[in-house]
């Protein structure tokens, strides 16, 4: 980020469809346009993340009600969502004049209350489980008496995910019973054994409340004398810790940081994001900037010496090996050697922290590695192995002398591979080299046990393991043989005739059942020619993608001005489908189609550049999941893979 481009924006307040998110790689906060904080997630203990939020978890009775889950998720992003923060001491709160992003990554809000103007910068200081807000207030009059309050509901406890299709291996935690104490400018929210939070730095507080219960309400008030010639500046900090004393100490320390610290921290994150942004064309830069900043800041959770990659920090603070692979794959596009540290730490989490019930990875995990959902998904067995192979290559390329130790880590973890491959044999078909799965990559029950895109992925994984076998201590010849057998069986079992065209079936049961479908979650099908499973001129692959991205794919394609490929998991057009179409268009040399896919991504993005799970195919409005790391990560991968190199089109208009 060049010094002459300090801010991105102002953002379009008319499109303010979600809070803004900012983090430091261990803690993450969501802040509303008026500066109120919706939630702070931190990791003060390696056992479990801790969240201080303003919204109670979804009631247990609604956990398996899909409509209730969707409504709860949407409410977290809504403009009127509960939050806490500093506002004028009256019901109407701040008027929001503008919101900008400092160095493209840190939110700055410009607020007004009559003749009083405020500017608040919200950031998460490195090394702290805390969010800081640097305030600057001034008045247009010679003097003004400004009454303020910091108020709102508070709920403290481990995060409670909201899944559409739960596996339920672990009970969800309950919020802590909290005691709120306010005295001498310090507010402590004590959750006992669960942990604590502390708020410090409020200017001239005059009081607050103290109460016990499972839910709390924070209400602290004060007054400031403002002068036109002398703006008032202060920093407020909200910190999480394992106990009240540590939370208070951390909050007090962070209040000593000022606007210069916010600018420096924003610049550091912007510098980390810059290599990705520079490789993207202008239409995609805002999406890439936000996607990588969100991933680096909000989705990496320390777990001892390892790192867990969350699918998001608000509604599903869990880890899927599938989502995490694409996130790490995107990060590896940077030449920064520090990215190797993140990749190595995540691969360690996959192989040494995450439980493997029955020898295989579970569907979803809590950050400490406990399996939350136990369903067997074949693709989620492949991604950790593929990520290990990618790390091995990246470490060899970036550190040929092996001084950084990543190659040694990869070699040590290679010892796990034979056991994983052996565990997969329990899912092998009796007579062919195909492997059954219980669920699709959309976390839905599979309509037939043998799934096409997963077998493309399995072949690719085995081949990549064969490529890196010498450095992982594996048998390259055996892995190559298995890869060849899987590809041959896949071509034989899934190639079907449909009229005058050949296609790959979505799923088969080897007893006559053939499922015609294609899903936004099936990225390996789009990447098949990139990986070398087939050529981009292969008539069967061409027939597959032509059918998949057409209304003939009635359950997966959603027509409309902003339509596209989606999923039965959440009806609507998905950005992941647009990424697939962008890949297909680059492989087939269809420039207009590539521009159209990119146009849909730009229009789909939230006001901050975030890509959701699904959009309405008619209006382009977000239909599901305002927070989702995978789509932007997949986009970064598509834009930076040298095998898909091509010039991007200019910024297009709306749908």
N, C-alpha and C positions, 0 to 999 in steps of 0.2 A: 504494500500500500504506500503510495507516494505521499510525502508530507503535504503536498498541495491538494490532497483529496481526503480531508480528515473525516468527512461524514458522508453517509449514503442517505439520501432522502431529500426532503421530508417524505415519509411514508404517506400513503393515501388513507386518511382517516375514514373516508367513506367505505373503505374495504377492511376495516379493523375487525377481522373475523376470529381472532384468537389472541391470547396474551403473547407477549414476547418472551423469549427464553434465552438465558445466558448462564454459563457455567465455567468451571475451571478444571474439569477433568476428574473431580471427586465430589463436587457439589453443584447443584443446578437450581435455578430459581425461575419462576414464571411471573412476569410483571404485567399488569394491565396498563393501557395507555395513560391512565391518570396517576401512575406511580404506585398504585396499591399492589401488594404482593399476594398472589394466589396460593403459592406453595414454595417451600424450600426443601429440597431433598439433599441430604448429606450422608456421609459414611464415617461418623465418628468412631464406630466400632466395626471390626471386620466381620462380626457375626451377622449383622443385618443393617441395611440402610435405615435411616430415620427421616421422617417427613413431618414438618410443621405446615399444616394446611388450614384452609378456612372452610372446607367442605367435609362433611362426615362421609365415611365410606358407604358404598352402596349396601343397603340392608341385605342381610343374608337371605331373606325370603325372595329377593329379586335376582339372586346371583345367576340363576339359570333361565331367566326371562330375557330373551334376546332384545325385545323392544325396550325393556327397562334399562338394560346395559347400554344400548345405543343412546337412549335419552340421557342417561347419567354422563356418558362421555361428552356428548354435545354440550351439556350444561356447564362443564368445566371450562369450555372455550367461550361461552356466551358473554356478552358485554356486561350483563348484570350478575355475573357469578360472584359469590361471596369472596371477599378478600380483606386484607388488613393493611393499614398504612396511614401515612400522615395526610390529613385533609383539612380544609376549613371546618370550623366547628359549627356546621349547619348541615341540613339534610341534602342540599343540592350538590355539595362537593365541588371539586375543581371543574372549570371549563378547560378542555384540552385544545390548545392552539396548534400544536404540531408535535410530531414524534419523529426523531431521526435516529440513525444508527451510527454511533461514534466509531470511526474506522470500519464501518460496515458490520460491526458485530455487537456493540454495546448500546442498549436503548437510552436515549435522552429525550425526556418529555418536557415540553414548554407549556406551563399551566397558568391559569388566571382565575382570580376571585375578585371581581370588581377592580379596584385600583392596585391590587397586589398581584405581582407576577412571580412565578417560581420556575426554576429549572432544576430537574432532578435526573441524575445519571445513576443507573442501577447496574452494578457489576458484582462479580463473585471473585474476591481476591485469591490469587494462587496460594495453595497450601492450607486454606481455611475451609471449614464446613460452615460457611457464612455468606450472607448477601449484604452488600454495602450500598447505601444510597447517599450520594453527595448532593446536598440541597443548596440552592442559592435563591434567596428571596429579596425582593425589592418592591418599592412602592412608587407610584407616579406622583403622589402627593408629598409635600414636605415631610410629613410624618403620618404614620398610620399604626393603629393598634390592631394586631392580627391575632385572633383566637384560633387555635388549632386543636386537633384531637388525633390521636392514633388509636383506632378502634377496629373491632371486627372479631368474629368468632375464631377460635383456635382449636385445632385438633392435632394431637401429637401421637405418633406411633409409627411402627413399621408400615411401609406402603402396602396397600391392599389392591392387587391388580383386578381389572375388570375384563375378563375374557368372554368371548361369545360362545366358545365351545370348551368348557373347562374339563380338565382331566382329574382335578381334585385330589392329588396324592397327598397334599399338605393342607392342613387347616389354615384359614386366613387369620392373621393376627388381629387382636382387638386394639382399639386406641387406648392410650394410657389414661388413667384417672390423674388429672393434673391439678396442681395448686399454683395459682398465679399470685405473685407478690410484686408490688411496685413501691419503690422507695429510693429517694436520692437520685433520680434520673435513671435508675436501672430497673428493668422489669424481668423477672425470672418466671419461666413456665416450667415447672418441675413435674416430670412424669415418673419419678422414682426410678425403679430398675430399668425402665424402658429407655430413659435418657432425659435430656432437658434442653431448653432453649433459653436464650437471654437476648434482650433488646437493650441497647445502650446508645447514648448520643442524642437523645431527644432534647430540644432546647428549652430550658426553663420549665420543666414539667411541674404542675401544681398538684398532682394527685393521681390516683388510680383506684382500682378495686382489687380485692383479694378474695378468692373463693376456691372451693374444692368441688370436684365432680368429674365425671367422665368427659365433659365438654366444658370449655372455658370461653369467656368473652373478655377480650382485652379492651380497656377503655382508659386511656391516659390523656389528660388535657393540659394545655398551657397557653401562655400569651407571649407575644413578641412585639417589641416596639421597633418599627421599621422607619428608616429615614431614606429619602430619595437619594441622598448623596453618599449613603453608606449601606450597601447591600449586606445582608446577613448570610453567612455561609456556615454549614455544619455537616458532619457525616453521621448518619445513623447506621447501626450495624445490628443484624439479627443473626445469631450464631447457634449452632447445634453442638452438643457434646454428650458424653456419657453420663455426666452429672452436672448439677446446677453450678458448682464452683468453677468447673472448667468452661462451661458455657459463658458465664459472666466474665471470666478472664479473657476469653477469645473475643467476645463482643467489645469489651473495653479496648482491647488492643487495636481492633479494626477501626474503631472510631478515630484513631490517630491518623488514619490514611485519608488523604484528601483528593481533590480533583486531579492533581498531577498523577496520583497512583492509578486512578481510573483510566486516565489517558494512556499511561504506560502499559497497563494490563491489557487494555483494548488493542493497543498497537502490537503487543506480543502475539495475541490470538490472531489478529489480522495478518501478521507476518507468516504465521503457520498456515493460514488459509491461502495466502497469495499464490503459491505455486500451482494450486488447483485452479484458481480463478483465471490465472494467466493462460492456462491451456484450454480454457473454454471460450466459445464464441460469445459475442455480446448478448444474444437472446438468452443464453443459459447461465450467464455469470452470476446473476442474483440468486438463482437456484443453487448453483454450486457453492457460492459463498455461504449462504445460509446453511446448506446441507452439511458442509464440512465443519463449519463453526459449531453447529448443533451436535454433530457427532463427537468432535473433540472436546467440547465443553460440557455436554449434558448426558452423554451415553456411555462414558467410560467409568466404571466403578472399581476401585481397588478392592482386591480380595487377598489379603496377605501380600505375598510377593507377585501375585498374578493379577490379571485385570479381566473383569467381566464386561462384555459389551451388551448394553440394554437395547431393546427394540425401541423404547422411548422412556422418558423420565416421569411422565404424568399418569397415563392410563394403564400402561402395561410395563412397569419397571421390572421386566423379566428378560431372560435371554433365550433365544432360539439359535441353534448353531447355524441355521440357514441365513437368517437376517445378519447375524454377526459375521459370517464369511464375507458377504458382499460389502459390509462396512469396512472390514479390514482390507479387503481387496482394493477398495477405493483409496484408503489411506496409503497403501503401498505405491500408489501412482506418484507420490512425492519423492523427490531426491533427498529429503531431510533424513539423516541417519537416525534421528530420534523416533521416526515412525517404526523403524525396526524394533526398537525397545517395546513399543506398544504391541506390535504384532507378536513378538516373542512372549510377552506377558500374557497375551490372550491365548496363545497356543498352550502355554503352561496351564492356564485355567481349564481349557478343554480337556487336557489329558491327565492333569494331576489334581484338579479341584472338583470338577463336575462329576457327580455320581454317574455310574453306568450300570443301572440295574440289569442283571442278566447279561452283562458284557456290552450293552449297546447304550448309546445316548438316548435320553428321554426327549419328549417333545419340547418341554420348556423348563427353565431353571430359575430358582431364586439366585441372586447375585453371589451368595456364599457357596453355590454349587449343589445345593439340595434340589433334587428333582421335584418339580411341582406337578407336572403332567407326565404320565408314564406311557402314553400311546407310542407305538413303534412307527416311525416314519423313516423309510429307507433313505430318502435324500439327506436327512439329518445325520445319518451315519457317514455319508460321503464328505460332507463339507469340512468336518474337522481334519480328515485325512488330506483333503485337497489343500486346506489352509497350511497344514504342516509342510506339504511339498512346495507351496508357494513361498513360505518363509525360508525354506532351505535354499531355494534359488535366489531369493532376494538377498539373503545374508551372504551367499557366495559372491554375488555380483557387487554388492556394496562394500563388502569387507573381505576381500580375497585372502588376506593373511589370517583371518579368524581372530583378530585381536579383541573384538567386541564380545565374543562369547556366544553369539546367536547360533553359530553353526554347531557349537557343542550342545546347546540346548536342544536344537533340532535332532541331532544325532541321538541324544539320550531319549527323547520322546519317540523316536522311531521304534524303540523296543516295544511300544504298545501296539503297533500296527498289526502284527500277526494275530494277536488275541482278538482284536476288533474284527478282522476279516474272518477269523474262525467263528466268531459269534454270529456273523451274517449267514453262515451255512445253514443255520436252523431255519432260515427263511427262503432257502433256495428251492426252486421247483424240482419235482422228483426226477425229471428226465432232460431238462434243458437248463442252460446257464442264465436263468432269469430269477429274480428275487422278489418276493411278495412284500407289500407294504400294507399297513393297517389304515393309513390316512394319506390324503393327498398333500401336496405342499401348501394347500390352503387350510390345513388343519381340519378338513372334513373327512367323513368316512369315504373310503375309496369304492367306486362302483364295481370295480373288478380288481383283483389283487396285484396285477402286474401293470406298472405305470410307465408310459413311454419316456417322458422327459427325465424321470429319475434314472432310467437306464442309460440315457445319454450321459448324464452326470456320473453314474457309476463307471462307465467306460472311461470317461475323461479322468476320473480320479485314479483309477488303476493305471492308466497310461502315465499320468504325472508322477505317481509313486515309482513306476518303473524308471522314469527319467532321472529321478533323484535317489534311486535305490542304493547306489554306492555310498552316498553320504549319510543315508539313514540306516545302513546295516541290513538291507533287505535283499531279497533274491530278485534281480531285475528280470531274469528269464521267466520265472514263474508269474510275476506280475504282468509281464507282457503277454504271456499265454492266456491268462485270465481275462485281460482286457480284450484280446482278439476274440475269445469265445463269447464274451458278453455282447460285443458288437454284432457278431454273426447271428446270435440268437435273437437280438433285438430287431435287426433288419428282417429276419424271417418271421417273427411273431407279430410284428406291428404293421408291416406293410400290407395295405388293403387297397382293393380296387373300388372306386366310387365313380360309376359312369365311365367316362373316358379318361379319368385321372387317377393317379396313385396318390395315396396319403398315408401318413403315419397315424394309426389309431391312438386315441388318448390312453386307453387302458384295455386290457384283455384278461380273460380268465383261463386261456388255453383249452377251453372246452366249448368254444363256439361263440361266446359272448364278446362282442366288440363294441366299445364305447367311442362314439364320435363327439369330441368336445376339445376345446383348448382354453386355457385359463391364464389370467394375468400373472399368476404365481409360477408359471412354467417357463422361467427364463432359459433353462438349458436347451429347450427346443429352438429358440431364436438364436442362441449362441452355438448351435451344433456345427455350422460351417466355420465359425471362428476357431473352435477347438479342433476341427479336423474330422469330426464324425462323418461328415459328408461334405460335398462341395456346395457352393452357393448356386450352382447350376443344376444340382441334383433335382430331377423332376418330382420325386416323391416329397422332398423337403419343400420345393416350390409349391406343390399342390397343397401341402399341409398349411403353410402360412397364408396362402391365398384364401383358403377356406376359413382359417381361423379368424382373419381380420375382415370378415364379411358377415352380413345378417344371417347367412346360412348357419353359422355357429350360434344358434338361437339362444342358448343358455349362457353363452360367454361374451357375445358381442352386443353392445348397446347402441343402437342408432340414435342420431340426434346431432344438432349443431356442434356439440362438444362431446360427441359419442366416441366410442372406441372399445378396445378389449377390456373386459372386466372379469368378474368371477361370481359364481353362485354363492360364494361365502358372504359377500356383500354386494348385492345387485347395484350396478352402476359402472361407469367407465373408470378404469384405474390408471394412475400414472405409471405403475409398473407395466401395464399394457402398452402405454405410449413409448416407454423405454424399449420394449421389445420391438415395436414397430419402427422406431428409429434405427435399431440394429439391423432389422430386416431391410429397411430402405437403403442403408449404407451398403449392405452386402449385394443388393440387387441394382444399385446405381440409380435409384429413383429419387432424384433431388426434390421434386415437388412433394412426394410422400414424406420425406425426411422433414421438410419445412412444416408440413401439416402436423406431424407428430410433435415437433418442438413447439409449435404454436399452441397446441392443446396443453402441453406442460406449463407454458408460461401463463396461460389463462387459468389453469387449475390452481396454481400456487396461491397460497394465502398471502396476505398483505406483506408479510415478512419474507416471502420466498419459500416457505415451508410447503412441501408436497404431501398431501394427505393420502389416505388409503383409496378413497373413491370419491367421485364427483357425480353430480346430476348430469346426465348426457344432454339435457336440453339447455340448462342455464349455466353449467360449469361450476355451480356452487358446491362447496364441500358437503359430501353426504356421509362420510365416515372417517374418523380418526384424524384430527388436526395434527396429532403428533405421531410421526412414523419415520424412523431413520432410514429404512431400507430403500424407498424410491429414489431419494437423492443420491445414495451410495451407488445404486445400480446405474443412475445417470452418469455419475462421475466415471465409473468403470467403462461405460459405453463410449464416453467422450475421450477417454485417455488411452484406450487400448490401441496400440499401434497397428493392429491388424484391421482396425476399423477407421483408420486415418482418413480424414476428408475435411474439407472446409465447411464450416457451419454457415447457414444462411443468415441474412440480416434479421433484426428483430421484426417479427410479423405482427399484424394487428390481432384483435380478438377473434373468438370463435366465429 
